[in-house]
Amino acid sequence: MRSPLLDRSGAVAAETPDETVAAHYGEPYAEQRALAAGRAVVDRSDREVIRITGADRLKWLNDLSSQKLDTLAPGVPAQTLFLDPQGRVEHHLTLVDDGTSVWGHVEPGASAALIAYLEKMRFMLRIEVTDETSAYAVVTVAPPRPAGSADEPATVSVPEGAIAIGGDLLVPRERLADLPEELGLRPAGLWAYEALRVEAHLPRAGFETDHKAIPHEVGWIGAAVHLAKGCYRGQETVARVHNLGHPPRRLVFLHLDGSVDILPPHGAPVTLGAGTTGEGDVEDGARPGQIGFVGTSARHHELGPIALAVVKRTVPVDAVLLAGGVTASQEVIVPPDAGRNVTIDPALRRRIR
């Protein structure tokens, strides 16, 4: 549903699948700086909210998903994945337990499929799953933090009637229009959030993942996948990659050529730059010479044009790339030797360092 904050002066709608919220309110870089400093609120009300109640909720979610949730304490935010039998990512859920219910949010358009799956797996357990999207909206009041960051999380002021999930708030929808004034924060568009998310190396389901993505490829091990918990659907693939091999692809951070006045769109092909040799085999559905795809690109207020991309694991870490035709240098996020009981060419390891 269309956000009332789009009616504000200067508001420009974001692109699909986020077209019901604002990309910016006329000052994209100022909005980024305000969010980075904790002085802004981002309308992410296109995300969908689910609620799970019942005495068995945490053990049940623990058995179905990738994160250890059976001992999750109230108020502690968590992430988990729902995988298919081959270990490919189907849903990414950001959640918190409030002592009586689990609240979570997923990508736009994803709640119906997730709820349908959860209903199938409910059996005779004391569980109820409801879609709360019409009642609650997601907003973000703290900048995205890198996975495993040692920095202290931002202190979030939680207004009455809202539910905090880390730096996100679930607020009653009827309060969304006046929420910036209620919180004493300036509104920032989704462009601000996405630029800081890319800077923090955080993948987004449906952007840095596709129909064959597995958790190791995008750095969700630890953040959303617990490696020492019981069985769940898709766990065999996670364990096999972790203990015996490497994921076929890896997430990279790209510094894009700032002299080019375009940003490569989501899905744009990534190829090797001129004069670079390496992996150029064509995958199913890929263009000749394609070694990956662009997930998200953004203009950062300090770093300039940046992007996240997924490339073949064997692409040299020092290779110059072309992202949608734009020259890009890469920083390693997921190393080529991801996986525990494996070794890597010492020369390649030196280049990573």
BELGINOR-V599044 format. One record per residue. RES is the residue in three letters. PHI is phi in radians with two decimals (none if undefined). PSI is psi in whole degrees, 0 to 359 (none if undefined). Layout:
res;phi;psi
RES;PHI;PSI
RES;PHI;PSI
//
This chain:
res;phi;psi
MET;none;145
ARG;-1.17;134
SER;-1.33;139
PRO;-1.15;341
LEU;-1.24;346
LEU;-1.21;346
ASP;-1.45;356
ARG;-1.27;153
SER;-1.03;132
GLY;1.50;353
ALA;-1.18;133
VAL;-2.14;128
ALA;-1.19;145
ALA;-1.32;173
GLU;-1.55;163
THR;-0.95;135
PRO;-1.63;16
ASP;-1.88;25
GLU;-1.19;349
THR;-1.56;2
VAL;-2.21;171
ALA;-1.47;136
ALA;-1.29;320
HIS;-2.86;170
TYR;-2.03;28
GLY;1.84;346
GLU;-2.37;71
PRO;-0.97;316
TYR;-1.28;321
ALA;-1.11;323
GLU;-1.16;321
GLN;-1.06;312
ARG;-1.09;322
ALA;-1.16;319
LEU;-1.15;317
ALA;-1.05;329
ALA;-1.58;2
GLY;1.34;25
ARG;-1.99;21
ALA;-2.47;160
VAL;-2.17;133
VAL;-1.84;127
ASP;-1.37;110
ARG;-2.11;38
SER;-1.28;359
ASP;-1.34;344
ARG;-1.21;154
GLU;-1.90;142
VAL;-1.94;133
ILE;-2.16;155
ARG;-2.29;135
ILE;-2.18;119
THR;-2.04;163
GLY;2.15;150
ALA;-1.11;334
ASP;-1.65;8
ARG;-1.04;315
LEU;-1.26;317
LYS;-1.12;321
TRP;-1.10;312
LEU;-1.12;324
ASN;-1.05;321
ASP;-1.30;336
LEU;-1.69;336
SER;-2.16;180
SER;-1.48;344
GLN;-1.71;152
LYS;-1.40;110
LEU;-2.11;352
ASP;-1.18;339
THR;-1.96;16
LEU;-1.12;126
ALA;-1.41;150
PRO;-1.00;138
GLY;1.49;354
VAL;-1.63;119
PRO;-1.25;152
ALA;-2.62;164
GLN;-2.21;146
THR;-2.57;160
LEU;-2.08;147
PHE;-1.92;122
LEU;-1.89;159
ASP;-1.49;176
PRO;-1.04;337
GLN;-1.58;6
GLY;1.47;12
ARG;-1.51;146
VAL;-1.26;126
GLU;-1.86;318
HIS;-2.51;145
HIS;-2.06;122
LEU;-2.06;126
THR;-1.72;128
LEU;-2.56;167
VAL;-2.64;151
ASP;-1.85;133
ASP;-1.76;10
GLY;1.79;336
THR;-2.24;338
SER;-2.52;154
VAL;-1.70;127
TRP;-1.94;138
GLY;-2.67;164
HIS;-2.34;149
VAL;-2.31;177
GLU;-1.10;154
PRO;-0.94;131
GLY;1.43;3
ALA;-1.70;343
SER;-1.15;323
ALA;-1.07;314
ALA;-1.16;320
LEU;-1.16;316
ILE;-1.11;321
ALA;-1.07;318
TYR;-1.14;315
LEU;-1.09;321
GLU;-1.09;322
LYS;-1.11;330
MET;-1.69;6
ARG;-1.30;324
PHE;0.91;233
MET;-1.81;15
LEU;-1.31;158
ARG;-1.45;78
ILE;-2.40;142
GLU;-2.39;130
VAL;-2.01;127
THR;-2.29;150
ASP;-1.58;118
GLU;-1.89;16
THR;-1.07;324
SER;-1.24;341
ALA;-1.78;329
TYR;-2.20;144
ALA;-2.05;146
VAL;-1.63;128
VAL;-2.29;157
THR;-2.12;131
VAL;-2.12;7
ALA;-2.44;146
PRO;-1.16;150
PRO;-1.03;140
ARG;-1.93;138
PRO;-1.02;146
ALA;-1.03;133
GLY;1.31;14
SER;-1.07;138
ALA;-1.48;351
ASP;-1.18;147
GLU;-1.17;134
PRO;-1.11;149
ALA;-1.11;144
THR;-1.37;123
VAL;-1.85;126
SER;-1.43;120
VAL;-1.78;113
PRO;-1.20;157
GLU;-1.02;135
GLY;1.54;355
ALA;-1.73;162
ILE;-2.15;126
ALA;-1.62;134
ILE;-2.21;86
GLY;1.12;235
GLY;-1.48;3
ASP;-1.76;151
LEU;-2.17;139
LEU;-1.74;116
VAL;-2.09;148
PRO;-0.97;133
ARG;-1.04;328
GLU;-1.17;347
ARG;-1.71;358
LEU;-1.09;318
ALA;-1.03;323
ASP;-1.84;10
LEU;-1.10;318
PRO;-0.96;316
GLU;-1.18;322
GLU;-1.08;322
LEU;-1.53;348
GLY;1.24;33
LEU;-2.16;153
ARG;-1.44;146
PRO;-1.28;136
ALA;-2.16;143
GLY;-1.43;173
LEU;-1.12;332
TRP;-1.01;321
ALA;-1.11;312
TYR;-1.08;314
GLU;-1.14;322
ALA;-1.10;319
LEU;-1.29;330
ARG;-1.15;316
VAL;-1.08;316
GLU;-1.01;323
ALA;-1.44;1
HIS;1.14;31
LEU;-1.71;122
PRO;-1.29;156
ARG;-2.15;131
ALA;-1.05;133
GLY;1.55;347
PHE;-1.93;301
GLU;-1.61;5
THR;-2.16;153
ASP;-2.31;195
HIS;-1.17;347
LYS;-2.09;13
ALA;-1.21;139
ILE;-2.06;157
PRO;-0.99;322
HIS;-1.04;329
GLU;-1.14;330
VAL;-2.01;12
GLY;1.41;26
TRP;-1.53;0
ILE;-1.19;129
GLY;1.61;301
ALA;-1.12;318
ALA;-2.26;357
VAL;-2.27;123
HIS;-1.68;127
LEU;-1.57;359
ALA;-2.24;35
LYS;-1.96;180
GLY;-1.24;181
CYS;-1.23;152
TYR;-2.72;166
ARG;-1.08;129
GLY;1.56;357
GLN;-1.14;330
GLU;-1.05;319
THR;-1.14;315
VAL;-1.01;313
ALA;-1.16;320
ARG;-1.12;315
VAL;-1.14;318
HIS;-1.14;320
ASN;-1.67;334
LEU;-2.14;345
GLY;-2.81;204
HIS;-2.14;151
PRO;-1.21;150
PRO;-1.24;340
ARG;-2.34;169
ARG;-2.57;146
LEU;-1.39;135
VAL;-2.27;155
PHE;-1.79;133
LEU;-2.02;133
HIS;-1.66;115
LEU;-1.56;153
ASP;-1.07;114
GLY;-1.33;351
SER;-1.44;352
VAL;-1.71;129
ASP;-1.58;39
ILE;-2.43;155
LEU;-1.95;133
PRO;-1.13;133
PRO;-1.31;165
HIS;-0.97;134
GLY;1.54;354
ALA;-1.07;143
PRO;-1.22;144
VAL;-1.86;129
THR;-2.26;169
LEU;-1.31;143
GLY;-1.22;166
ALA;-1.02;135
GLY;1.44;358
THR;-1.71;135
THR;-1.96;153
GLY;2.79;211
GLU;-1.23;120
GLY;-2.36;15
ASP;-1.11;149
VAL;-1.62;123
GLU;-1.45;165
ASP;-0.99;128
GLY;1.43;357
ALA;-1.65;161
ARG;-1.40;157
PRO;-0.96;132
GLY;1.42;357
GLN;-1.28;131
ILE;-2.10;10
GLY;2.99;190
PHE;-2.52;154
VAL;-1.37;133
GLY;-1.58;293
THR;-2.36;135
SER;-2.10;154
ALA;-2.75;161
ARG;-1.84;116
HIS;-1.64;143
HIS;-1.18;342
GLU;-2.05;320
LEU;-1.52;347
GLY;1.43;207
PRO;-1.30;128
ILE;-2.41;168
ALA;-2.78;161
LEU;-1.90;140
ALA;-2.48;160
VAL;-2.02;124
VAL;-2.23;166
LYS;-1.02;143
ARG;-1.02;325
THR;-1.47;1
VAL;-1.11;128
PRO;-0.97;138
VAL;-1.23;344
ASP;-1.81;10
ALA;-1.28;139
VAL;-1.37;135
LEU;-2.04;164
LEU;-2.06;119
ALA;-1.88;104
GLY;1.03;32
GLY;1.53;355
VAL;-1.67;128
THR;-1.09;137
ALA;-2.54;139
SER;-1.75;151
GLN;-1.98;148
GLU;-2.02;141
VAL;-1.32;129
ILE;-1.87;298
VAL;-1.69;116
PRO;-1.23;155
PRO;-1.05;336
ASP;-1.73;27
ALA;-0.97;137
GLY;2.04;145
ARG;-1.49;299
ASN;-1.58;57
VAL;-2.45;165
THR;-2.14;167
ILE;-2.44;153
ASP;-0.92;122
PRO;-0.96;325
ALA;-1.12;321
LEU;-1.18;319
ARG;-1.08;323
ARG;-1.09;323
ARG;-1.20;328
ILE;-1.11;320
ARG;-1.28;none
//
